[in-house]
Amino acid sequence: MTKGGGCPVNHGQAPSGCPMSQDGENQVKINPDNMMPMNASQEPSPGQPFPLSVEREVSTIPKAGGDEKWVYPSEQMFWNAMIRKGWKWQNEHEKEPLQKNDMSHIIRIHNANNEAAWQEILKWENAFHSGECPTGPKLKKFSGRAQDYTPRARIRSWLGYELPFDRHDWVVDRCGKDVRYIIDYYDGGPIMPDQLKANPAFAILDVRPALDSIGNAWDRMKVTWWRFRSNYLNKQAKEEV
């Protein structure tokens, strides 16, 4: 697992938006490749208490099918997506009024989360498949499956650990071969606004290939062995000292 920035809300995006999405859009045309609205609005929502930025940040994540990068949502797109999914900002912030800067913090956390997840995927790809895909993997599509817990997550919960608050599946294009990765998001504890610039940590990420192919299963077995061997050798070294 690795610490990264998290996404504290369910949301949707434009077709080339961020690689984090949730299922369940209503009355909106959805792109089946990314489960997000075909045309995300940049207009303020009715009753919106303050203006929000419409600028979008380009990610470092390459997009399959070309030379483009995935583009993150603007503050306004993110807000509209939350409203569309039934979020009532007036009710949730009665004690502590919502501030304009809160959306900037959410976007920063959200983007950092995606970058951290992609870096974890690259660790798997570079360790085992750099030779078969010299140009590097690209993100093809993704989906949110928050309530669809994996066996790994359920077993952890039986052992007393918390369930992930979210899950996403990313499909990576490995030079013509589709490979699915699972990302579980666990609560990393509260963060303060002054911590965001240095380390926008919100969630703990558990990123690994899905067990839907022999190749993925073999990759995970090798990593399990490496971790066991490393921990065993470290333990032996400490005992000898």
N, C-alpha and C positions, 0 to 999 in steps of 0.2 A: 504494500500500500504506500501511497505518497500523499503528502499534504498539498492541497491546492485550493484555489478559490472556489466557492460553491455557488449554486444558484438557489436562492431561498424561496423561489416561487415557480409555479407552473406557467409556461408561456409558449408562444408560437412566433414564427418569424416569416420573413420574405423568402422566396425560393433559394436565394444564395446567402441566407442569413447564417446565424451561428449554429454549430453542431450540437445543440441541446434543444430538444423539443419534447412536448407531451402530447399524447393522443387525446382525442375527445373534442375536437373542434365542432362547433355547431353553426350551421347556416353560413359556412364559409367554404369556398372552394379550396381543396387541399391538394398539394403536390404529393403524390404517393411515395416519392423518393425520399422526402424529408419530413413528411407529416406536418407541414406548415402552410400557412395561407399563401395563395398564389400572388396576391397583391396586398402587402401589409401597408396600412395607412400611416402617413407621417403627420396627419392633421390632429390637433388637440381633441381630446374626448370631451363630451358635454360635461360641464361642471368641473373641469380640471382646475385645480387651485393655483397653478403656476405654469409658466411656459417651460418646455423641456427641449433639450438639444436634439437636432435631427441629424447630427453628424454620426457617421458610422466608421468604425475602425476596421482596417483590413487585418485579418489574422495571419499567422505564419503557416496555416494548415493548407496544403495544396488540394485543389478540387479536381476530382477525377474527370476525365474527358477534355482536358485542355490545360492551359498554363495559368489559369486564374487561382486566386486564393479565396477561401471562404471569408465572408464579410459579416462582422458582428452587427447586432441590432443597435439602433440609436436609442437614446433614453425614451423618446416619444413612441417608437415602435414597441419597446418593452412595456411601457405603461399601457398602451392600447391593447396589447396582448393579454395583460393581466385583467383589464376591465372586461374584455371579451369573454374571459373564462369565469366571470362572476365575482371578481375581487371587488370588495367594498372598502375602499381606503378610508371613508368617513367613519365606518364602524370599528375598524381595526386600530385606529390611531386616536381614540377619544382622549386617552390619558396623556399621550405624547404626540402632539400634532406632527404630521408628516412634513418634512422639509424638502426643498428642491434638491439639496445636496444628497439626500438619501438615494435618489435614483442614480446619481453619479457613482455612489459607493456600490450599489447593486450591480451596475454595468461593469465596474472595475473587477468586482469579485467574480462575476459571471465569465468575463473574458479570460481572467487568470485561470479559472477552472478548466476551460477548454484547452488552453495552452498546456496546462499540466497534464491533462489526459492524453493529448497528442504526443507529448514527450515520453510518456510511459509506453504508448503503443510503439513509438520508434525504438525504444529499448528492446522490445521483443523482436521487431522486424530486423533491426541491425544485428542482433545477436545470432539469429538463425537463418535469415533470408536475404541478406545483402547481396549475395552472389547471384541469386536468381532474379533479382530486381535491382539492377545497378542504378536506375534512375530514381529509385525510392518510391515508397507507397504513397497513395493519395486517398483522401477520404471521399467515398462515393455517396453514401447515404447514411441516415441515422434515424432513430426513433426513441421515444421515451416509453418506459414500461415500469412506472413507479411502483405499482402494486404486484408486479409479476416477479416475486422473489425467486432467486436461483437456489438450487439445492445447497450450494456453498453458504449462501446467506442464511438459509433456514437452519443448517447444522450449527452455524455460529450462534444463532439465537438460542438453540437448545442448550448450548454450552454456557449460556448466561450473557452473551454479548447482544448489543442492540441490533435491530434490523436496519438496513440502509434506509435513509429517508427518500432516496431516489435511485433510479437505475436507467441507464441508456445503453443502447446497442449501436455501435458504429460499424459500418461495413467498409472495409478498406480494399482498395483496388491495388493488388500486388502485381503490377505489370500484366494485367489481364485476368488475374485470379481473384475472386471475391473472398475475403476473409473477415469473419465477424468477430468483433471484440465486445466484451461486456464490461461496463463501468458501473460499479456500485459506489454510492456516495454515502458516507457516514458522517455524523455530526462531529465537527472538529472543535466545538465550543464557541462561545461568543468572541467577537472581535470588536475593537474600538476603532472609530474613524481615523484616529491618528496612526493606527497600525497599517492602514491600507496601502500606503505608498511603499513601505518597506517590504511588507509581506501580506498580501491580501488573502490570508488563509481562512477558509470557512469550513471546508470539508476534508475528510480523509478519503482518498480515492483508492479503490481496489480494481485494478485494470488487468484483464487477462483475456486470452483467446477463448472463444466459446468452444465447449466440448461437442462440436457438431461435425468434426472430421478427425481422421486418424492423425493427420499432420498436426492439428492443434493440440490434440491429446498428448502427442509425443513431445511437443514443445513444452507443455506444462509439466510433464513428467521430468524432463531434463532440468527445468528450473527448480522443481521440488527437490531433486537430488543435489543440485548445486547448493541450495540453501541448507539442506541437512548436513552436507559435508562441511560447509563453511562454519556452521554453528558447532559441529562436533569438534572440528580442528581447533576452533577458538577456545572451546571448553577445555580441550586437552592441553593447550598451551598455557592456559591460566593455572591448571592443576600442577603442571610441571614447574611453574614459577613459584 
